[in-house]
C-alpha cells in the first residue's frame, strides 16, 4: 500500500524550522576576551544577503520606489532582517519621514537589544565584529531620529544601552547628545 496523505503531511511538519532559526541570537566570540559577543542573524536574513545587495544597487541607481517594495517583500519573509530595516530607515530619512525612520531603526535596535539582554549581563557587542555593525548603526540612527523628534530622554536611554554594548563608542554616539 502506498503512502497516505496523512503521512505526507506528517513528513512536511517535521521539516518546519524551529523558531530559533528565525530570531537574532548572540554568540560568544572565542579568543576575544570575557563577554565579547556577536549577533547571529537568522538564517532567513543570511539567505537574503544577495537580495539586499541588489536593493543597494537599486538605491544607488535612484530606483527608490522599487527598492522600498523589495525591502518590504524581504521583511514579509524575515521580520528580523536588521539590514532591511536599516535600509528602509535610511530611505525614510532621505524622504524626510523621521517618524517612519524612527520606526525602522527602532525595530532593528529592539531586535538586537532583545537578543543581547536575553543572554545576561556584561555582554559586549563591539562594532569591530562585522555582524554587529548594522545593529549598532541602527542604534545611532535611532538616537538621531529621537533627537529630531524632541525625545531627548529616550535618546539618552538608547545612548546608555549602546555604550553598555560597546563602551569604546566607535560611532561617537555621545557627541550626538552634545553637538
Secondary structure, 3 states (H helix, E strand, C coil): CCCCHHHHHHHHHHCCCCHHHHCCEEEECCCCCCCEEEEECCHHHHCCHHHHHHHHHHHHCCCHHHHHHHHHHHHHHCCCCHHHHHHHHHHHHHCCCHHHHHHHHHHHHHHHHHHHHHCCCCCECCCCCHHHHHHHHHHHHHHHHHHHCCCHHHHHHHHHHHHHHCCCCCCCCHHHHCC
